[in-house]
Amino acid sequence: MEVERVQEIASLSNLKGTIPSEFIRLETEQPASTTIQGVVLEVPVIDLSNPDHESLVASICEASKIWGIFQVINHGIPSELISELQKVGKEFFELPQEEKELIAKPIGYQGIEGYGTKLQKEVEGKKGWVDHLFHRVWPPSVINYHFWPKNPPSYRFHLFHHAFSISCMFNLENMFPIC
């Protein structure tokens, strides 16, 4: 069974000059600067420069339990490193489909790692469809390099450098107890 990927649909759409109607949302449903209508949610902000370790951990645990998400500020990750990660990620998704399929999730694989496509919940007959790449970066003992792209050539270097930098900046093994 062959999996249909978003890039294939986009390529066909470019050739035909149109996007299949099941992927076109009404203008009022399309993402804008915010997709939240009405009340503006205030996602918790976690400041990693907070010297009070107990307070910091408590804030992270609380935000995780209540919101399931939070914004991190003053993390110390150089913007150049973030830009490089974004660049190699974009380069990966611009590769030919055959190249990305080399690290695709095998059919029937239940793990999260690998290149894949997810058809999100349909709303009123409209599809939300994304191609994605997931792989573990820390701790080193759980990394499965089978799911790390070899192309672009700098992908692995930048991702490993990023993971290593973060692990050195924060003692990740011991910083956060189970909330």
Secondary structure as UniProt FT lines:
FT   HELIX           6..16
FT   HELIX           21..23
FT   HELIX           27..29
FT   STRAND          45..47
FT   TURN            48..49
FT   HELIX           53..66
FT   STRAND          71..73
FT   HELIX           79..93
FT   HELIX           97..101
FT   TURN            102..103
FT   TURN            107..108
FT   STRAND          114..123
FT   TURN            124..125
FT   STRAND          126..134
FT   HELIX           140..142
FT   HELIX           145..147
FT   TURN            153..154
FT   HELIX           155..169
FT   TURN            170..171
FT   HELIX           172..175
//
